[in-house]
Amino acid sequence: MKYVLIIGASSSLGESIAYIFANNNYNLILGYYSNELAVINLKEEIKNNYGVSVVIERIDITNEECVKNIFIKYDIEILVNN
């Protein structure tokens, strides 16, 4: 399964980008660093309204191993570094 990884999905811009991709039937990885509640709510709303797969991952982009592990774990087709 291919995914779009959205870094900074808990921001208003990241949220808007997530809706655009969900509306176009892309599966999503919602990346966040500190605002877990926002991405949990976004995940539920997108899953309920768009029927795509949505995963949330805490990502520290300053940690190279953390970033590598995300790309190993998922088949990422598109990266949005917000």
Buried (B, 14 or more C-beta within 10 A) or exposed (E): EEBBBBBBBBBEEBBEBBBEBBEEEBBBBBBBEEBEEBBBEBBEBBBEEBEBBBBBBEBEEEEEEEBEEBEEEBEBEEBBEB
